Amino acid sequence: MPADLHLHTLHSDGSWTPTQVVEAACEQGLQCIAITDHDTVAGIAEAQRVAAARVEVIPGIEINTVYATANGERLDVHILGYFIDTDNADLRKTMQRQQDARHQLVADTIVRCNKLGIDLQMQHVIECAGTGSIGRPHLSRAIVKAGGAKDVTEAFSRFMSRESPDFIPRNSITPQEAIQAIESAGGIASIAHPGKNERMERVILELKEAGLRAVEAYHRSHSLELVKQYLRLAAINHMLATGGSDCHGPSDGYPASIGSVKVPIDVVLALKSAVPARTEAAI
C-alpha cells in the first residue's frame, strides 16, 4: 500500500482535524502518512493516538523559510522534517521564532491595510485562523471579510505576492537554520515542492552542503517529467526522495487531495533506514 508524506491539519492551514486526516487516510488505504503542519507539531499527538495500528503516522513539520540569493533576491523555500523529536528544545525555539514572525507579518499587514482604508483588525485574522498556526491564508480570508478584496485570490495577489507594492515580507528563518533545527531533533530534512524552477536545483545542491538530505520529488503540482527529474537529481547526489499530496483538506468546493499522490512505501523504508545514522551522528 502507498504512503502520503505531506499532509496538513487545522493546526496550520488545513481544514481537517488530525482525526479527520487519519480517517481519510484509512479510507484511501494508505499504509503510512506524515503530519507536516506549517511551523507547528500541535497535530501530531492526536493523529498518532487515533491512528493506533491502522496507519503509521510519521511526526513531521513544514518550516517556511526565506532563502536569500547572491544578488539579494528572496525566495520562499519550505523545508520538511521527518521523524522529528517533537519535544526537542532547538526545534521548539525555532517554531517559536516562526510563530513570532507570523504574528509580526499580520500586524504589519494590518497597518498597511488600515492606511489603505481597509478596516482589518487582528481579531479578524485570529477568527479565520481558529486553532491554526496563523499565516497568509488566514490573513487573506480576513482581508476579504473586511472588504479589502473580492475573493481570496485577489487578496493573496495584492498583499502576499512579492511583485505587489503592498507586499509585506515575513522575517522567517533561513533554510539552513530550519535544516539545523530538524537535524537537532533527530529528523531528516527535505525540500518541499521545488516545482518547475531552474534555480531550485542550484538551491538544493547548496542546501545539501548544509545538511539537506532529501528532495520532495512526488507532489501534486509536479508533472511526471518533474517527478523523474527530481528523482534523478536525488539519486545522482545521493539524496533521498520524499513526496505527498500536500493535502489541506476540502475547501471552497475543492475536494481533499489526500492519496492523490501515491508515494511508494519504499520511500518510507529508505527514510527509516537513514534515521538511526542521522541520530547517531547527532549524538
PyRosetta script that sets phi, psi and omega in degrees:
from pyrosetta import init, pose_from_sequence

init()
pose = pose_from_sequence("MPADLHLHTLHSDGSWTPTQVVEAACEQGLQCIAITDHDTVAGIAEAQRVAAARVEVIPGIEINTVYATANGERLDVHILGYFIDTDNADLRKTMQRQQDARHQLVADTIVRCNKLGIDLQMQHVIECAGTGSIGRPHLSRAIVKAGGAKDVTEAFSRFMSRESPDFIPRNSITPQEAIQAIESAGGIASIAHPGKNERMERVILELKEAGLRAVEAYHRSHSLELVKQYLRLAAINHMLATGGSDCHGPSDGYPASIGSVKVPIDVVLALKSAVPARTEAAI")
pose.set_psi(1, 151.3)
pose.set_omega(1, -175.3)
pose.set_phi(2, -83.2)
pose.set_psi(2, 177.9)
pose.set_omega(2, 178.9)
pose.set_phi(3, -127.3)
pose.set_psi(3, 162.2)
pose.set_omega(3, 173.8)
pose.set_phi(4, -136.9)
pose.set_psi(4, 107.8)
pose.set_omega(4, -170.1)
pose.set_phi(5, -105.5)
pose.set_psi(5, 26.2)
pose.set_omega(5, 178.7)
pose.set_phi(6, -149.4)
pose.set_psi(6, 89.8)
pose.set_omega(6, -175.6)
pose.set_phi(7, -134.5)
pose.set_psi(7, 141.4)
pose.set_omega(7, -178.6)
pose.set_phi(8, -117.2)
pose.set_psi(8, 151.8)
pose.set_omega(8, 177.5)
pose.set_phi(9, -121.4)
pose.set_psi(9, -178.9)
pose.set_omega(9, 179.2)
pose.set_phi(10, -71.1)
pose.set_psi(10, -2.1)
pose.set_omega(10, 174.8)
pose.set_phi(11, -75.6)
pose.set_psi(11, -12.7)
pose.set_omega(11, 168.4)
pose.set_phi(12, -124.6)
pose.set_psi(12, -105.0)
pose.set_omega(12, -177.3)
pose.set_phi(13, -120.2)
pose.set_psi(13, 24.7)
pose.set_omega(13, 175.3)
pose.set_phi(14, -91.2)
pose.set_psi(14, 169.8)
pose.set_omega(14, -179.6)
pose.set_phi(15, -105.7)
pose.set_psi(15, -10.2)
pose.set_omega(15, -179.2)
pose.set_phi(16, -99.1)
pose.set_psi(16, 149.2)
pose.set_omega(16, 168.2)
pose.set_phi(17, -73.2)
pose.set_psi(17, 162.5)
pose.set_omega(17, 174.7)
pose.set_phi(18, -56.3)
pose.set_psi(18, -37.8)
pose.set_omega(18, 178.4)
pose.set_phi(19, -61.2)
pose.set_psi(19, -44.1)
pose.set_omega(19, 179.7)
pose.set_phi(20, -65.2)
pose.set_psi(20, -35.7)
pose.set_omega(20, 177.0)
pose.set_phi(21, -62.6)
pose.set_psi(21, -45.7)
pose.set_omega(21, -179.8)
pose.set_phi(22, -62.3)
pose.set_psi(22, -45.0)
pose.set_omega(22, -179.8)
pose.set_phi(23, -62.3)
pose.set_psi(23, -40.4)
pose.set_omega(23, 178.4)
pose.set_phi(24, -65.2)
pose.set_psi(24, -38.5)
pose.set_omega(24, 178.6)
pose.set_phi(25, -62.9)
pose.set_psi(25, -41.1)
pose.set_omega(25, 178.4)
pose.set_phi(26, -65.3)
pose.set_psi(26, -40.4)
pose.set_omega(26, 177.9)
pose.set_phi(27, -63.1)
pose.set_psi(27, -32.4)
pose.set_omega(27, 179.6)
pose.set_phi(28, -81.6)
pose.set_psi(28, -6.6)
pose.set_omega(28, -180.0)
pose.set_phi(29, 74.7)
pose.set_psi(29, 26.9)
pose.set_omega(29, -179.7)
pose.set_phi(30, -77.6)
pose.set_psi(30, 142.1)
pose.set_omega(30, 179.8)
pose.set_phi(31, -89.8)
pose.set_psi(31, -29.9)
pose.set_omega(31, -175.4)
pose.set_phi(32, -149.2)
pose.set_psi(32, 140.0)
pose.set_omega(32, 175.8)
pose.set_phi(33, -135.2)
pose.set_psi(33, 164.0)
pose.set_omega(33, 173.4)
pose.set_phi(34, -130.1)
pose.set_psi(34, 130.0)
pose.set_omega(34, 173.0)
pose.set_phi(35, -86.9)
pose.set_psi(35, 117.9)
pose.set_omega(35, -174.4)
pose.set_phi(36, -129.1)
pose.set_psi(36, 61.5)
pose.set_omega(36, 179.5)
pose.set_phi(37, -68.3)
pose.set_psi(37, 155.4)
pose.set_omega(37, -179.3)
pose.set_phi(38, -71.8)
pose.set_psi(38, 116.8)
pose.set_omega(38, 170.6)
pose.set_phi(39, 58.4)
pose.set_psi(39, 24.8)
pose.set_omega(39, 178.0)
pose.set_phi(40, -155.8)
pose.set_psi(40, 151.8)
pose.set_omega(40, 176.6)
pose.set_phi(41, -117.8)
pose.set_psi(41, 18.4)
pose.set_omega(41, -172.4)
pose.set_phi(42, -62.3)
pose.set_psi(42, -25.1)
pose.set_omega(42, -175.4)
pose.set_phi(43, -92.6)
pose.set_psi(43, -5.6)
pose.set_omega(43, -171.6)
pose.set_phi(44, -70.4)
pose.set_psi(44, -46.2)
pose.set_omega(44, -176.0)
pose.set_phi(45, -59.0)
pose.set_psi(45, -44.2)
pose.set_omega(45, 179.1)
pose.set_phi(46, -62.9)
pose.set_psi(46, -44.6)
pose.set_omega(46, -179.1)
pose.set_phi(47, -61.1)
pose.set_psi(47, -43.3)
pose.set_omega(47, -179.3)
pose.set_phi(48, -67.8)
pose.set_psi(48, -37.0)
pose.set_omega(48, -180.0)
pose.set_phi(49, -66.7)
pose.set_psi(49, -44.7)
pose.set_omega(49, -178.1)
pose.set_phi(50, -71.3)
pose.set_psi(50, -34.7)
pose.set_omega(50, -176.7)
pose.set_phi(51, -65.6)
pose.set_psi(51, -37.9)
pose.set_omega(51, -177.8)
pose.set_phi(52, 50.0)
pose.set_psi(52, -124.4)
pose.set_omega(52, -177.8)
pose.set_phi(53, -99.1)
pose.set_psi(53, 6.0)
pose.set_omega(53, -174.9)
pose.set_phi(54, -77.4)
pose.set_psi(54, -39.8)
pose.set_omega(54, -180.0)
pose.set_phi(55, -150.4)
pose.set_psi(55, 140.5)
pose.set_omega(55, 179.3)
pose.set_phi(56, -77.7)
pose.set_psi(56, 134.2)
pose.set_omega(56, 177.9)
pose.set_phi(57, -114.9)
pose.set_psi(57, 111.7)
pose.set_omega(57, 177.7)
pose.set_phi(58, -82.1)
pose.set_psi(58, 130.5)
pose.set_omega(58, 175.8)
pose.set_phi(59, -72.7)
pose.set_psi(59, 120.1)
pose.set_omega(59, -176.7)
pose.set_phi(60, -138.4)
pose.set_psi(60, -178.9)
pose.set_omega(60, 179.4)
pose.set_phi(61, -160.1)
pose.set_psi(61, 154.0)
pose.set_omega(61, 170.5)
pose.set_phi(62, -123.3)
pose.set_psi(62, 115.2)
pose.set_omega(62, -177.1)
pose.set_phi(63, -101.0)
pose.set_psi(63, 122.4)
pose.set_omega(63, 179.9)
pose.set_phi(64, -82.9)
pose.set_psi(64, 115.5)
pose.set_omega(64, -176.9)
pose.set_phi(65, -122.8)
pose.set_psi(65, 169.5)
pose.set_omega(65, 176.0)
pose.set_phi(66, -122.6)
pose.set_psi(66, 124.5)
pose.set_omega(66, 179.7)
pose.set_phi(67, -102.2)
pose.set_psi(67, 127.5)
pose.set_omega(67, 179.5)
pose.set_phi(68, -99.4)
pose.set_psi(68, 122.7)
pose.set_omega(68, 178.8)
pose.set_phi(69, -78.9)
pose.set_psi(69, 170.6)
pose.set_omega(69, -178.8)
pose.set_phi(70, -61.2)
pose.set_psi(70, -29.9)
pose.set_omega(70, -179.5)
pose.set_phi(71, -93.2)
pose.set_psi(71, 12.0)
pose.set_omega(71, 174.9)
pose.set_phi(72, 90.9)
pose.set_psi(72, -1.6)
pose.set_omega(72, 178.3)
pose.set_phi(73, -71.5)
pose.set_psi(73, 142.7)
pose.set_omega(73, -179.4)
pose.set_phi(74, -108.7)
pose.set_psi(74, 128.0)
pose.set_omega(74, -179.9)
pose.set_phi(75, -117.6)
pose.set_psi(75, 137.6)
pose.set_omega(75, 173.9)
pose.set_phi(76, -77.5)
pose.set_psi(76, 118.8)
pose.set_omega(76, 179.8)
pose.set_phi(77, -127.5)
pose.set_psi(77, 124.2)
pose.set_omega(77, -179.8)
pose.set_phi(78, -101.7)
pose.set_psi(78, 133.4)
pose.set_omega(78, -178.8)
pose.set_phi(79, -114.5)
pose.set_psi(79, 121.8)
pose.set_omega(79, 176.8)
pose.set_phi(80, -89.6)
pose.set_psi(80, 144.5)
pose.set_omega(80, 175.7)
pose.set_phi(81, -126.1)
pose.set_psi(81, 135.8)
pose.set_omega(81, -178.1)
pose.set_phi(82, -124.4)
pose.set_psi(82, 147.3)
pose.set_omega(82, -180.0)
pose.set_phi(83, 58.3)
pose.set_psi(83, 41.9)
pose.set_omega(83, -178.8)
pose.set_phi(84, -84.8)
pose.set_psi(84, 152.7)
pose.set_omega(84, 169.9)
pose.set_phi(85, -84.6)
pose.set_psi(85, 107.8)
pose.set_omega(85, -173.6)
pose.set_phi(86, -68.7)
pose.set_psi(86, -13.7)
pose.set_omega(86, 179.5)
pose.set_phi(87, -97.8)
pose.set_psi(87, 2.4)
pose.set_omega(87, -177.8)
pose.set_phi(88, -60.8)
pose.set_psi(88, 133.1)
pose.set_omega(88, -175.0)
pose.set_phi(89, -63.8)
pose.set_psi(89, -43.3)
pose.set_omega(89, -179.5)
pose.set_phi(90, -63.7)
pose.set_psi(90, -40.6)
pose.set_omega(90, 178.9)
pose.set_phi(91, -66.0)
pose.set_psi(91, -40.8)
pose.set_omega(91, 179.2)
pose.set_phi(92, -62.0)
pose.set_psi(92, -41.8)
pose.set_omega(92, 178.0)
pose.set_phi(93, -63.8)
pose.set_psi(93, -39.3)
pose.set_omega(93, 178.8)
pose.set_phi(94, -64.2)
pose.set_psi(94, -44.5)
pose.set_omega(94, 179.1)
pose.set_phi(95, -63.1)
pose.set_psi(95, -37.4)
pose.set_omega(95, 178.7)
pose.set_phi(96, -66.1)
pose.set_psi(96, -40.0)
pose.set_omega(96, 176.5)
pose.set_phi(97, -60.1)
pose.set_psi(97, -41.3)
pose.set_omega(97, -179.9)
pose.set_phi(98, -67.2)
pose.set_psi(98, -41.3)
pose.set_omega(98, 178.8)
pose.set_phi(99, -65.0)
pose.set_psi(99, -39.2)
pose.set_omega(99, 177.3)
pose.set_phi(100, -62.4)
pose.set_psi(100, -41.0)
pose.set_omega(100, 179.9)
pose.set_phi(101, -66.1)
pose.set_psi(101, -37.6)
pose.set_omega(101, 178.6)
pose.set_phi(102, -63.2)
pose.set_psi(102, -45.2)
pose.set_omega(102, -179.2)
pose.set_phi(103, -67.8)
pose.set_psi(103, -35.2)
pose.set_omega(103, 177.4)
pose.set_phi(104, -66.7)
pose.set_psi(104, -38.3)
pose.set_omega(104, 176.5)
pose.set_phi(105, -59.7)
pose.set_psi(105, -45.2)
pose.set_omega(105, 179.8)
pose.set_phi(106, -62.4)
pose.set_psi(106, -46.1)
pose.set_omega(106, -179.2)
pose.set_phi(107, -60.3)
pose.set_psi(107, -44.1)
pose.set_omega(107, -179.7)
pose.set_phi(108, -65.8)
pose.set_psi(108, -38.4)
pose.set_omega(108, -179.9)
pose.set_phi(109, -69.6)
pose.set_psi(109, -35.4)
pose.set_omega(109, 177.0)
pose.set_phi(110, -61.7)
pose.set_psi(110, -43.6)
pose.set_omega(110, 177.8)
pose.set_phi(111, -60.0)
pose.set_psi(111, -44.8)
pose.set_omega(111, 179.9)
pose.set_phi(112, -61.9)
pose.set_psi(112, -45.9)
pose.set_omega(112, -179.7)
pose.set_phi(113, -62.4)
pose.set_psi(113, -43.3)
pose.set_omega(113, 179.9)
pose.set_phi(114, -60.5)
pose.set_psi(114, -39.0)
pose.set_omega(114, 177.9)
pose.set_phi(115, -65.4)
pose.set_psi(115, -26.7)
pose.set_omega(115, 179.5)
pose.set_phi(116, -89.7)
pose.set_psi(116, 4.8)
pose.set_omega(116, 178.3)
pose.set_phi(117, 86.9)
pose.set_psi(117, 11.5)
pose.set_omega(117, 178.3)
pose.set_phi(118, -95.6)
pose.set_psi(118, 120.1)
pose.set_omega(118, -176.0)
pose.set_phi(119, -82.4)
pose.set_psi(119, 70.3)
pose.set_omega(119, 179.2)
pose.set_phi(120, -97.9)
pose.set_psi(120, 134.7)
pose.set_omega(120, 179.5)
pose.set_phi(121, -125.0)
pose.set_psi(121, 156.1)
pose.set_omega(121, -179.7)
pose.set_phi(122, -56.6)
pose.set_psi(122, -39.2)
pose.set_omega(122, -178.3)
pose.set_phi(123, -60.4)
pose.set_psi(123, -33.5)
pose.set_omega(123, 178.4)
pose.set_phi(124, -62.1)
pose.set_psi(124, -42.4)
pose.set_omega(124, -178.5)
pose.set_phi(125, -70.4)
pose.set_psi(125, -41.4)
pose.set_omega(125, 179.2)
pose.set_phi(126, -60.6)
pose.set_psi(126, -41.2)
pose.set_omega(126, 178.6)
pose.set_phi(127, -63.0)
pose.set_psi(127, -38.0)
pose.set_omega(127, 178.7)
pose.set_phi(128, -70.8)
pose.set_psi(128, -31.6)
pose.set_omega(128, -178.6)
pose.set_phi(129, -77.9)
pose.set_psi(129, -30.7)
pose.set_omega(129, -176.2)
pose.set_phi(130, 61.7)
pose.set_psi(130, -125.7)
pose.set_omega(130, 178.6)
pose.set_phi(131, -89.7)
pose.set_psi(131, 2.3)
pose.set_omega(131, -173.2)
pose.set_phi(132, -76.0)
pose.set_psi(132, 162.2)
pose.set_omega(132, 173.3)
pose.set_phi(133, -71.3)
pose.set_psi(133, 105.5)
pose.set_omega(133, -169.5)
pose.set_phi(134, -55.3)
pose.set_psi(134, 135.0)
pose.set_omega(134, -176.2)
pose.set_phi(135, -159.4)
pose.set_psi(135, -169.3)
pose.set_omega(135, -174.1)
pose.set_phi(136, -62.8)
pose.set_psi(136, -37.2)
pose.set_omega(136, 177.6)
pose.set_phi(137, -60.8)
pose.set_psi(137, -41.1)
pose.set_omega(137, 178.3)
pose.set_phi(138, -67.3)
pose.set_psi(138, -40.0)
pose.set_omega(138, 179.1)
pose.set_phi(139, -63.1)
pose.set_psi(139, -40.7)
pose.set_omega(139, 179.4)
pose.set_phi(140, -63.1)
pose.set_psi(140, -43.7)
pose.set_omega(140, 179.2)
pose.set_phi(141, -64.6)
pose.set_psi(141, -37.6)
pose.set_omega(141, 179.3)
pose.set_phi(142, -66.6)
pose.set_psi(142, -36.9)
pose.set_omega(142, 178.5)
pose.set_phi(143, -64.0)
pose.set_psi(143, -40.6)
pose.set_omega(143, 177.4)
pose.set_phi(144, -61.9)
pose.set_psi(144, -46.5)
pose.set_omega(144, -179.4)
pose.set_phi(145, -63.6)
pose.set_psi(145, -28.3)
pose.set_omega(145, 179.7)
pose.set_phi(146, -84.2)
pose.set_psi(146, -0.2)
pose.set_omega(146, 178.4)
pose.set_phi(147, 84.6)
pose.set_psi(147, 14.9)
pose.set_omega(147, -178.1)
pose.set_phi(148, -87.0)
pose.set_psi(148, -7.5)
pose.set_omega(148, 178.8)
pose.set_phi(149, -160.8)
pose.set_psi(149, 155.1)
pose.set_omega(149, -177.6)
pose.set_phi(150, -76.5)
pose.set_psi(150, -28.1)
pose.set_omega(150, 178.1)
pose.set_phi(151, -155.3)
pose.set_psi(151, 175.0)
pose.set_omega(151, -177.3)
pose.set_phi(152, -62.7)
pose.set_psi(152, -36.6)
pose.set_omega(152, -180.0)
pose.set_phi(153, -60.7)
pose.set_psi(153, -44.8)
pose.set_omega(153, 179.4)
pose.set_phi(154, -66.9)
pose.set_psi(154, -40.7)
pose.set_omega(154, 179.8)
pose.set_phi(155, -63.5)
pose.set_psi(155, -43.6)
pose.set_omega(155, -179.5)
pose.set_phi(156, -64.9)
pose.set_psi(156, -42.3)
pose.set_omega(156, -178.6)
pose.set_phi(157, -63.7)
pose.set_psi(157, -38.7)
pose.set_omega(157, -175.6)
pose.set_phi(158, -79.4)
pose.set_psi(158, -39.3)
pose.set_omega(158, -172.4)
pose.set_phi(159, -111.1)
pose.set_psi(159, -14.2)
pose.set_omega(159, -176.5)
pose.set_phi(160, -113.2)
pose.set_psi(160, -8.6)
pose.set_omega(160, -179.6)
pose.set_phi(161, -87.6)
pose.set_psi(161, 131.4)
pose.set_omega(161, -179.1)
pose.set_phi(162, -62.5)
pose.set_psi(162, -20.4)
pose.set_omega(162, -179.0)
pose.set_phi(163, -81.8)
pose.set_psi(163, -10.5)
pose.set_omega(163, -176.4)
pose.set_phi(164, -85.7)
pose.set_psi(164, 141.3)
pose.set_omega(164, 177.0)
pose.set_phi(165, -67.0)
pose.set_psi(165, -16.4)
pose.set_omega(165, 179.6)
pose.set_phi(166, -97.1)
pose.set_psi(166, 7.2)
pose.set_omega(166, 179.8)
pose.set_phi(167, -68.2)
pose.set_psi(167, 135.3)
pose.set_omega(167, 175.6)
pose.set_phi(168, -113.7)
pose.set_psi(168, 117.4)
pose.set_omega(168, -179.7)
pose.set_phi(169, -71.8)
pose.set_psi(169, 149.2)
pose.set_omega(169, 176.5)
pose.set_phi(170, -100.7)
pose.set_psi(170, 139.2)
pose.set_omega(170, -177.6)
pose.set_phi(171, -84.8)
pose.set_psi(171, 61.3)
pose.set_omega(171, -179.0)
pose.set_phi(172, -75.3)
pose.set_psi(172, 163.5)
pose.set_omega(172, 175.9)
pose.set_phi(173, -73.4)
pose.set_psi(173, 171.0)
pose.set_omega(173, 178.7)
pose.set_phi(174, -84.6)
pose.set_psi(174, 160.9)
pose.set_omega(174, 175.6)
pose.set_phi(175, -58.7)
pose.set_psi(175, -37.3)
pose.set_omega(175, 179.8)
pose.set_phi(176, -61.4)
pose.set_psi(176, -39.7)
pose.set_omega(176, 179.0)
pose.set_phi(177, -67.9)
pose.set_psi(177, -37.7)
pose.set_omega(177, 178.2)
pose.set_phi(178, -65.0)
pose.set_psi(178, -44.1)
pose.set_omega(178, 179.2)
pose.set_phi(179, -61.0)
pose.set_psi(179, -42.9)
pose.set_omega(179, 179.5)
pose.set_phi(180, -61.9)
pose.set_psi(180, -41.1)
pose.set_omega(180, 179.9)
pose.set_phi(181, -65.6)
pose.set_psi(181, -41.4)
pose.set_omega(181, 179.2)
pose.set_phi(182, -65.6)
pose.set_psi(182, -42.0)
pose.set_omega(182, 176.7)
pose.set_phi(183, -61.9)
pose.set_psi(183, -43.0)
pose.set_omega(183, 179.5)
pose.set_phi(184, -60.0)
pose.set_psi(184, -32.5)
pose.set_omega(184, 179.6)
pose.set_phi(185, -85.8)
pose.set_psi(185, 10.9)
pose.set_omega(185, 177.2)
pose.set_phi(186, 76.0)
pose.set_psi(186, 16.1)
pose.set_omega(186, -176.2)
pose.set_phi(187, -100.8)
pose.set_psi(187, -179.3)
pose.set_omega(187, 178.2)
pose.set_phi(188, -115.8)
pose.set_psi(188, 127.3)
pose.set_omega(188, -177.1)
pose.set_phi(189, -94.6)
pose.set_psi(189, 135.4)
pose.set_omega(189, 178.5)
pose.set_phi(190, -132.8)
pose.set_psi(190, 142.3)
pose.set_omega(190, 176.5)
pose.set_phi(191, -80.9)
pose.set_psi(191, 132.9)
pose.set_omega(191, -175.4)
pose.set_phi(192, -87.5)
pose.set_psi(192, 143.2)
pose.set_omega(192, 173.9)
pose.set_phi(193, 26.3)
pose.set_psi(193, 67.2)
pose.set_omega(193, -179.8)
pose.set_phi(194, -61.3)
pose.set_psi(194, -26.4)
pose.set_omega(194, 173.6)
pose.set_phi(195, 65.8)
pose.set_psi(195, -169.7)
pose.set_omega(195, -178.2)
pose.set_phi(196, -90.3)
pose.set_psi(196, 76.2)
pose.set_omega(196, -178.5)
pose.set_phi(197, -135.2)
pose.set_psi(197, 112.8)
pose.set_omega(197, -175.4)
pose.set_phi(198, -59.7)
pose.set_psi(198, -28.0)
pose.set_omega(198, -178.3)
pose.set_phi(199, -73.7)
pose.set_psi(199, -22.0)
pose.set_omega(199, -173.4)
pose.set_phi(200, -65.8)
pose.set_psi(200, -32.3)
pose.set_omega(200, 178.5)
pose.set_phi(201, -61.3)
pose.set_psi(201, -41.8)
pose.set_omega(201, 178.1)
pose.set_phi(202, -65.3)
pose.set_psi(202, -40.2)
pose.set_omega(202, 178.7)
pose.set_phi(203, -63.9)
pose.set_psi(203, -43.4)
pose.set_omega(203, -179.9)
pose.set_phi(204, -59.3)
pose.set_psi(204, -46.0)
pose.set_omega(204, -178.6)
pose.set_phi(205, -66.9)
pose.set_psi(205, -34.8)
pose.set_omega(205, 176.9)
pose.set_phi(206, -67.6)
pose.set_psi(206, -43.6)
pose.set_omega(206, -178.2)
pose.set_phi(207, -71.2)
pose.set_psi(207, -24.1)
pose.set_omega(207, 175.0)
pose.set_phi(208, -58.6)
pose.set_psi(208, -37.4)
pose.set_omega(208, 178.5)
pose.set_phi(209, -66.8)
pose.set_psi(209, -22.5)
pose.set_omega(209, 179.3)
pose.set_phi(210, -92.7)
pose.set_psi(210, 0.9)
pose.set_omega(210, 176.7)
pose.set_phi(211, 114.5)
pose.set_psi(211, 2.4)
pose.set_omega(211, 176.6)
pose.set_phi(212, -62.7)
pose.set_psi(212, 128.3)
pose.set_omega(212, -173.0)
pose.set_phi(213, -108.9)
pose.set_psi(213, -14.1)
pose.set_omega(213, -172.9)
pose.set_phi(214, -149.7)
pose.set_psi(214, 165.2)
pose.set_omega(214, 178.9)
pose.set_phi(215, -128.8)
pose.set_psi(215, 131.7)
pose.set_omega(215, 176.7)
pose.set_phi(216, -78.2)
pose.set_psi(216, 91.5)
pose.set_omega(216, -178.6)
pose.set_phi(217, -79.0)
pose.set_psi(217, -40.7)
pose.set_omega(217, -178.7)
pose.set_phi(218, -89.3)
pose.set_psi(218, 118.9)
pose.set_omega(218, 178.5)
pose.set_phi(219, -157.7)
pose.set_psi(219, 148.7)
pose.set_omega(219, -176.2)
pose.set_phi(220, -65.7)
pose.set_psi(220, -17.1)
pose.set_omega(220, 177.5)
pose.set_phi(221, -90.3)
pose.set_psi(221, -4.9)
pose.set_omega(221, -177.9)
pose.set_phi(222, -94.2)
pose.set_psi(222, 130.4)
pose.set_omega(222, 172.4)
pose.set_phi(223, -71.1)
pose.set_psi(223, 166.9)
pose.set_omega(223, 178.0)
pose.set_phi(224, -58.1)
pose.set_psi(224, -38.3)
pose.set_omega(224, 179.3)
pose.set_phi(225, -64.9)
pose.set_psi(225, -39.2)
pose.set_omega(225, 177.6)
pose.set_phi(226, -66.6)
pose.set_psi(226, -40.2)
pose.set_omega(226, 177.1)
pose.set_phi(227, -57.2)
pose.set_psi(227, -48.5)
pose.set_omega(227, -179.9)
pose.set_phi(228, -62.7)
pose.set_psi(228, -39.7)
pose.set_omega(228, -179.3)
pose.set_phi(229, -60.9)
pose.set_psi(229, -46.3)
pose.set_omega(229, -177.3)
pose.set_phi(230, -76.6)
pose.set_psi(230, -27.4)
pose.set_omega(230, 173.3)
pose.set_phi(231, -65.7)
pose.set_psi(231, -39.8)
pose.set_omega(231, 177.3)
pose.set_phi(232, -65.2)
pose.set_psi(232, -44.6)
pose.set_omega(232, -179.3)
pose.set_phi(233, -59.3)
pose.set_psi(233, -44.8)
pose.set_omega(233, -179.8)
pose.set_phi(234, -63.7)
pose.set_psi(234, -45.2)
pose.set_omega(234, -177.5)
pose.set_phi(235, -63.8)
pose.set_psi(235, -46.0)
pose.set_omega(235, -177.6)
pose.set_phi(236, -62.0)
pose.set_psi(236, -34.9)
pose.set_omega(236, -175.9)
pose.set_phi(237, -101.0)
pose.set_psi(237, 16.5)
pose.set_omega(237, 176.2)
pose.set_phi(238, 55.6)
pose.set_psi(238, 46.1)
pose.set_omega(238, 177.1)
pose.set_phi(239, -115.3)
pose.set_psi(239, 161.5)
pose.set_omega(239, 177.7)
pose.set_phi(240, -87.4)
pose.set_psi(240, 162.2)
pose.set_omega(240, 174.9)
pose.set_phi(241, -111.5)
pose.set_psi(241, 143.7)
pose.set_omega(241, 173.7)
pose.set_phi(242, -131.7)
pose.set_psi(242, 177.5)
pose.set_omega(242, 178.5)
pose.set_phi(243, 176.2)
pose.set_psi(243, 164.1)
pose.set_omega(243, 177.6)
pose.set_phi(244, 176.4)
pose.set_psi(244, 178.4)
pose.set_omega(244, -174.7)
pose.set_phi(245, -81.2)
pose.set_psi(245, -17.0)
pose.set_omega(245, -174.2)
pose.set_phi(246, 58.9)
pose.set_psi(246, 41.4)
pose.set_omega(246, -176.4)
pose.set_phi(247, -72.0)
pose.set_psi(247, 132.9)
pose.set_omega(247, 175.9)
pose.set_phi(248, -113.4)
pose.set_psi(248, 13.7)
pose.set_omega(248, -177.4)
pose.set_phi(249, 82.4)
pose.set_psi(249, 174.8)
pose.set_omega(249, 178.2)
pose.set_phi(250, -72.1)
pose.set_psi(250, 143.2)
pose.set_omega(250, 177.8)
pose.set_phi(251, -161.5)
pose.set_psi(251, 144.8)
pose.set_omega(251, 175.7)
pose.set_phi(252, 49.4)
pose.set_psi(252, 39.1)
pose.set_omega(252, 177.1)
pose.set_phi(253, 85.4)
pose.set_psi(253, -4.1)
pose.set_omega(253, 179.8)
pose.set_phi(254, -94.0)
pose.set_psi(254, 135.5)
pose.set_omega(254, 178.9)
pose.set_phi(255, -71.3)
pose.set_psi(255, 160.6)
pose.set_omega(255, 176.8)
pose.set_phi(256, -68.4)
pose.set_psi(256, 146.9)
pose.set_omega(256, -176.5)
pose.set_phi(257, -100.0)
pose.set_psi(257, 5.5)
pose.set_omega(257, -177.9)
pose.set_phi(258, -55.2)
pose.set_psi(258, 133.2)
pose.set_omega(258, 179.8)
pose.set_phi(259, 81.2)
pose.set_psi(259, -3.5)
pose.set_omega(259, -179.1)
pose.set_phi(260, -73.1)
pose.set_psi(260, -21.0)
pose.set_omega(260, 174.9)
pose.set_phi(261, -112.1)
pose.set_psi(261, 109.9)
pose.set_omega(261, -177.1)
pose.set_phi(262, -88.2)
pose.set_psi(262, 102.9)
pose.set_omega(262, 179.9)
pose.set_phi(263, -90.5)
pose.set_psi(263, 126.0)
pose.set_omega(263, -179.2)
pose.set_phi(264, -58.4)
pose.set_psi(264, 141.9)
pose.set_omega(264, 179.9)
pose.set_phi(265, -63.0)
pose.set_psi(265, -20.5)
pose.set_omega(265, 176.4)
pose.set_phi(266, -61.0)
pose.set_psi(266, -28.7)
pose.set_omega(266, 177.4)
pose.set_phi(267, -63.5)
pose.set_psi(267, -42.5)
pose.set_omega(267, 178.8)
pose.set_phi(268, -65.8)
pose.set_psi(268, -43.3)
pose.set_omega(268, -178.9)
pose.set_phi(269, -63.2)
pose.set_psi(269, -38.2)
pose.set_omega(269, 177.9)
pose.set_phi(270, -66.0)
pose.set_psi(270, -40.9)
pose.set_omega(270, 176.9)
pose.set_phi(271, -61.8)
pose.set_psi(271, -45.9)
pose.set_omega(271, -178.5)
pose.set_phi(272, -61.4)
pose.set_psi(272, -40.3)
pose.set_omega(272, -178.8)
pose.set_phi(273, -66.9)
pose.set_psi(273, -22.3)
pose.set_omega(273, -179.3)
pose.set_phi(274, -87.0)
pose.set_psi(274, -20.1)
pose.set_omega(274, -175.3)
pose.set_phi(275, -63.3)
pose.set_psi(275, -48.7)
pose.set_omega(275, -178.5)
pose.set_phi(276, -58.5)
pose.set_psi(276, -41.6)
pose.set_omega(276, 179.9)
pose.set_phi(277, -63.1)
pose.set_psi(277, -40.2)
pose.set_omega(277, 178.8)
pose.set_phi(278, -66.0)
pose.set_psi(278, -42.0)
pose.set_omega(278, -178.2)
pose.set_phi(279, -66.1)
pose.set_psi(279, -43.5)
pose.set_omega(279, 179.0)
pose.set_phi(280, -62.9)
pose.set_psi(280, -38.4)
pose.set_omega(280, -180.0)
pose.set_phi(281, -65.3)
pose.set_psi(281, -36.7)
pose.set_omega(281, -179.0)
pose.set_phi(282, -67.6)
pose.set_psi(282, -35.0)
pose.set_omega(282, 178.9)
pose.set_phi(283, -72.1)
pose.dump_pdb("model.pdb")
